Amino acid sequence: MTAITRTRTRGVETLSLDAVDTRNALSAALVTALADALTDCGKDPEVRAVVLTHTGTTFSAGADLRDPPHPDSLVGLLRQIVELPKPVVARVTGHVRAGGLGLLAACDLAAASAQATFAFTEVRIGVAPAVISLPLLPRTDPRALARYYLTGERFGPEEAVRAGLLTTTADDVDEALAPLLDGLRRSAPQALAETKRLLTARVLEAFDRDAAALTALSARLFASDQAREGMTAFLERRDAAWVV
């Protein structure tokens, strides 16, 4: 089964993460499939904007611990979303964890339903939100990010809006998205591409400056003894050895 399903309505291409059995965890295969779909959208003059959404109750559970993508691949995917010459809009109706929040931050606009939940769970398995910090740090509130990075706490969509992770939230996410998509459909493709370049310049500076260091940090932490214990504890549904 394909990891990505695609539909199109009036110039808006919807890419749905469709690996329900793994809660849309970012496996090497899913990252590759999404990157390929985005490449197609970027080249297609009939695509005005891209909506990134999901099947099942989870937008993305973060990195697939059994089949993780190479950090370089994840950096490449996040940068591709940021650089795509079409606006990318996240549509969330479920849970977003760890690396999934990197996808969310890379998108230009993001909307979530009232049922959505969010958490940076990296610290609880012995690693850090390294690579996903590339789009997150330039776009979100530093105090909010410090709290949720350091504690791994779960938070809701209203807090995500306040922190700058989401554009909007509503009981009906499609109702919230309607005026945003209508605005994109009414906008000239060239104007959208150049306006997006203005908005993403600071994010791309972070990629140019920090990608290599954060990729190396991610690789080092995932190879550590604490990460092995944390990932084993997670898969065995028990507390890690360091919990006090």
C-alpha positions in Angstrom: 0.0 0.0 0.0 1.3 3.5 -0.9 2.3 5.6 2.0 0.8 8.8 0.5 -2.7 9.2 -1.1 -3.4 12.1 -3.4 -6.5 14.0 -4.4 -7.0 17.4 -6.1 -9.8 19.9 -5.9 -9.8 23.3 -7.7 -6.0 23.5 -7.9 -5.3 22.3 -4.3 -3.5 19.0 -4.1 -4.1 17.1 -0.9 -1.3 14.7 0.2 -2.5 12.4 3.0 0.0 10.5 5.1 -1.5 7.0 4.9 0.5 4.6 7.0 -2.1 4.0 9.6 -0.5 0.8 11.0 2.5 2.8 12.2 0.5 6.0 13.1 2.2 7.7 10.1 5.6 7.4 11.7 8.3 9.0 9.6 9.9 5.9 8.2 12.5 6.0 5.4 9.8 4.9 2.9 7.2 7.5 4.1 9.8 10.3 3.9 10.8 9.3 0.4 7.2 9.0 -0.8 6.3 12.4 0.6 9.3 14.0 -1.0 8.5 12.5 -4.4 4.9 13.7 -4.1 6.0 17.2 -3.2 8.4 17.3 -6.1 5.5 16.4 -8.5 3.4 19.2 -6.9 6.2 21.7 -7.3 6.6 21.0 -11.0 2.8 21.0 -11.8 1.5 24.4 -13.0 -2.0 23.2 -12.2 -1.2 23.0 -8.5 -1.8 26.3 -6.7 -1.3 25.0 -3.1 -0.7 21.7 -1.2 -2.6 20.5 1.8 -0.7 18.0 4.0 -3.0 15.9 6.1 -3.4 12.3 7.3 -5.6 9.2 7.6 -6.3 7.7 11.0 -6.2 9.4 14.3 -2.5 10.5 14.2 -1.0 13.1 11.8 2.4 11.6 12.6 3.9 9.8 15.6 7.4 11.1 14.8 10.4 9.1 13.6 9.8 5.4 13.0 12.0 3.8 15.6 12.1 0.5 13.6 12.9 2.1 10.3 14.1 5.6 10.9 14.9 7.9 8.0 18.5 9.1 7.7 18.8 12.6 9.3 19.9 14.0 6.0 16.7 12.7 4.4 14.5 14.4 7.1 16.4 17.6 6.7 15.9 17.4 3.0 12.1 16.8 3.4 11.7 19.7 5.8 13.7 22.1 3.5 11.7 20.9 0.5 8.4 21.9 2.2 9.9 25.3 3.1 11.3 25.9 -0.4 8.4 24.6 -2.4 7.2 27.4 -4.7 3.6 26.6 -3.6 2.1 27.3 -0.2 1.9 24.1 1.9 -1.0 24.0 4.4 -1.1 21.4 7.2 -4.5 20.0 8.1 -4.5 18.1 11.5 -7.4 16.2 13.1 -5.4 14.0 15.5 -2.2 13.6 17.4 1.2 15.0 16.4 4.4 13.9 18.1 8.1 14.6 17.9 9.2 14.7 14.2 5.6 15.2 13.1 5.9 18.7 14.6 8.8 19.4 12.3 6.5 18.7 9.3 3.9 21.1 10.9 6.4 23.8 11.4 7.8 23.6 7.9 4.3 24.2 6.4 3.4 27.8 5.6 -0.1 27.6 7.2 -1.5 25.1 9.7 -5.0 24.3 11.0 -6.1 21.8 13.6 -9.3 20.5 15.0 -10.1 20.7 18.7 -9.3 17.0 19.0 -5.6 17.5 18.0 -2.8 17.1 20.6 0.9 17.8 20.4 4.0 16.8 22.2 7.8 16.9 21.8 8.5 13.4 23.2 12.2 13.2 22.2 13.5 13.9 25.7 11.5 11.0 27.1 13.4 8.5 24.9 16.8 10.0 25.4 17.3 12.2 22.3 16.6 15.9 21.4 14.4 17.6 18.8 17.5 18.4 16.8 16.7 18.4 13.1 13.1 19.5 13.5 14.4 22.6 15.3 15.4 24.0 11.9 11.9 25.2 11.0 10.6 25.3 14.6 13.1 27.7 16.3 12.6 30.6 13.8 8.8 30.3 13.8 7.6 29.6 17.4 7.6 31.3 20.8 10.9 30.6 22.6 9.3 30.3 26.1 6.6 27.9 24.9 9.2 25.9 23.0 11.5 25.7 26.0 8.7 24.3 28.2 7.5 21.7 25.7 10.9 20.7 24.5 12.3 20.2 28.0 9.3 18.5 29.6 7.7 16.4 26.8 4.3 17.6 28.0 1.2 17.2 25.9 -0.6 20.4 24.8 -3.7 21.3 22.9 -4.4 23.3 19.7 -5.2 26.6 21.4 -1.7 26.5 23.1 -0.3 25.5 19.7 -1.8 28.6 18.1 -0.5 30.8 20.9 3.0 29.4 20.5 3.0 30.0 16.7 2.9 26.3 15.8 -0.6 26.6 14.3 -2.3 29.3 12.3 -5.8 28.5 13.5 -7.9 25.9 15.3 -11.7 25.1 15.2 -14.1 22.3 16.0 -14.4 21.8 12.2 -10.9 22.1 10.7 -12.3 22.2 7.2 -14.5 25.2 8.0 -11.4 26.9 9.4 -9.4 26.1 6.3 -12.0 27.2 3.8 -11.1 31.0 3.8 -7.4 30.2 3.7 -7.7 28.0 0.7 -10.1 30.4 -1.0 -7.5 33.1 -0.6 -4.8 30.9 -2.1 -7.0 30.1 -5.1 -7.6 33.8 -5.7 -3.8 34.6 -5.6 -1.5 34.7 -8.6 1.0 31.8 -8.7 4.0 34.1 -9.2 2.9 36.3 -6.3 2.4 33.3 -4.0 5.9 32.0 -4.8 7.7 35.3 -4.3 5.7 36.1 -1.1 6.6 32.7 0.3 10.3 33.4 -0.4 10.0 36.6 1.7 8.4 34.7 4.5 10.8 31.8 4.6 14.1 33.6 4.2 14.8 33.5 7.9 13.9 29.8 8.1 16.2 28.9 5.3 19.0 30.9 6.9 18.7 28.5 9.9 19.0 25.5 7.5 22.1 26.9 5.9 23.7 27.7 9.2 22.7 24.8 11.4 21.6 21.8 9.4 25.0 20.0 9.5 25.5 20.5 13.2 21.9 19.4 14.1 22.1 16.4 11.8 25.4 15.3 13.6 23.8 15.9 17.0 20.8 13.8 16.0 23.0 10.9 14.8 25.1 11.0 17.9 22.1 11.0 20.3 20.3 8.2 18.5 23.5 6.1 18.8 23.8 6.7 22.5 23.2 4.2 25.4 20.5 6.4 26.8 18.6 6.5 23.5 18.8 2.7 23.2 17.3 2.4 26.7 14.7 5.1 25.9 13.6 3.5 22.7 13.5 0.0 24.2 11.5 1.3 27.1 9.1 3.0 24.7 8.6 -0.2 22.6 8.2 -2.3 25.8 5.7 0.2 27.2 7.7 0.8 30.4 9.4 3.7 32.2 13.0 4.3 31.1 15.7 3.5 33.7 16.3 7.2 34.4 12.7 7.9 35.6 12.7 9.0 39.3 
